[in-house]
Amino acid sequence: MVERWPTGTARAQAATQRRSGPWTRALVTGGSAGIGEAFARALAVEGTKLILVARRPEPLTRLADELGAQHRVEVEVLPADLTDAADLARIETRLEADQRPIDLLVNNAGSETEHGRFVERDRELLAAEVELNVLALMRLTHAAIGAMFSRGRGHVINVSAGNALFPTPGSCSYGASKAFVNSFTEALAYELRDSGVSLTAVCPGFTRTGAQDRLGLSR
């Protein structure tokens, strides 16, 4: 874990800054690029303390330094591959911690590992895709809401996709995994309706991120 703290005068300013946003501390997965980075930037503007999770440490560190300097917010950096059991367990432990508690989880990490006909795709990449989009999201949500439930307050944003709403040839496993996110989030939100803990599923349409280049798709 790497922490980026304001220093000197900046730290004093941060201590006295009036927070305008509704959240004290947010953990954002896939927080170094694309939609996750956009969430991190929006939350930093509101003065929300951040914990940024992604596989590559260098982009995380650059973003943490930038947001800490620009918005005087505390930023933790947790490099992790959420398809790795040990890394996933570390993030679960952080979500459950009583010290510096988290009241907002943004489950943004997700991936389409390949775009193509299901019969021609690599089975291990298919499994990794579902592992990240479904299993990691479910486990992190479980860890987060357990801690939030005991405090009577918190929110989880699960980033789904427009593909969750209709079958997409070439993306059948990706769309199905995101349909799980919608169904899971809606049912869990109902279960927790009187607890002070709430959930939102976000279904973006086409969004220009690095995913198109990685998958060889036309923007």
Long-range contacts (C-beta under 8 A, 24 or more apart in sequence): 1-76, 1-77, 1-78, 2-57, 2-60, 2-61, 2-64, 2-76, 2-77, 2-79, 3-74, 3-75, 3-76, 3-77, 4-61, 4-64, 4-65, 4-68, 4-74, 4-75, 4-76, 4-77, 5-68, 5-74, 6-68, 6-69, 6-72, 6-73, 6-74, 10-69, 10-72, 13-72, 14-72, 14-73, 14-74, 17-47, 17-72, 18-47, 19-46, 19-47, 19-48, 20-46, 20-47, 21-45, 21-46, 21-47, 21-48, 22-46, 23-48, 23-103, 23-104, 23-155, 24-48, 24-49, 24-101, 24-103, 25-49, 25-50, 25-51, 25-100, 25-101, 25-102, 25-103, 25-104, 26-50, 26-51, 26-102, 26-103, 26-104, 26-105, 26-106, 27-51, 27-53, 27-91, 27-94, 27-95, 27-102, 27-104, 27-105, 27-106, 27-144, 28-52, 28-53, 28-106, 28-108, 29-53, 29-54, 29-82, 29-91, 29-106, 29-107, 29-108, 29-109, 29-136, 29-140, 30-54, 30-108, 30-109, 30-110, 30-159, 31-60, 31-63, 31-106, 31-108, 32-56, 32-59, 32-60, 32-63, 33-59, 33-209, 33-210, 34-108, 34-207, 34-209, 34-210, 34-211, 35-108, 35-159, 35-204, 35-207, 35-209, 36-106, 36-108, 36-109, 36-159, 37-63, 39-106, 39-108, 39-157, 40-67, 41-67, 43-104, 44-70, 44-71, 44-73, 44-75, 45-71, 47-71, 47-72, 47-73, 48-73, 48-104, 49-73, 49-74, 49-75, 49-100, 50-74, 50-75, 50-76, 51-75, 51-76, 51-77, 51-78, 51-94, 51-102, 52-76, 52-77, 52-78, 53-78, 53-79, 53-80, 53-82, 53-91, 53-109, 54-79, 54-80, 54-109, 55-79, 55-80, 55-81, 82-109, 82-132, 82-136, 82-140, 83-128, 83-131, 83-132, 83-136, 88-136, 88-139, 88-140, 91-140, 91-143, 92-139, 92-140, 92-143, 93-143, 95-140, 95-143, 95-144, 95-147, 96-143, 96-146, 96-147, 97-147, 98-147, 101-147, 101-151, 102-144, 102-147, 102-154, 103-148, 103-151, 103-153, 103-154, 103-155, 104-154, 104-155, 104-156, 104-157, 105-140, 105-141, 105-144, 105-154, 105-155, 105-156, 105-157, 106-156, 106-157, 106-159, 107-137, 107-140, 107-141, 107-156, 107-157, 107-158, 107-159, 108-157, 108-159, 109-136, 109-137, 110-137, 110-159, 110-161, 110-177, 110-178, 111-211, 112-171, 112-174, 112-211, 112-215, 114-215, 115-170, 115-171, 115-215, 115-216, 115-217, 116-170, 117-169, 117-170, 118-172, 118-173, 121-173, 126-173, 129-173, 129-174, 129-177, 130-173, 130-177, 133-174, 133-177, 133-178, 133-180, 133-181, 134-177, 134-180, 134-181, 137-181, 137-184, 138-184, 141-184, 141-188, 141-199, 145-188, 145-192, 145-197, 148-196, 148-197, 149-192, 149-195, 149-196, 149-197, 151-196, 152-195, 152-196, 152-197, 153-196, 153-197, 154-196, 154-197, 154-198, 155-197, 155-198, 155-199, 155-200, 156-185, 156-197, 156-198, 156-199, 156-200, 157-199, 157-200, 157-202, 158-184, 158-185, 158-199, 158-200, 158-201, 158-202, 159-202, 159-204, 160-185, 160-201, 160-202, 160-203, 161-203, 161-204, 162-203, 162-204, 162-205, 162-206, 164-203, 165-203, 178-203
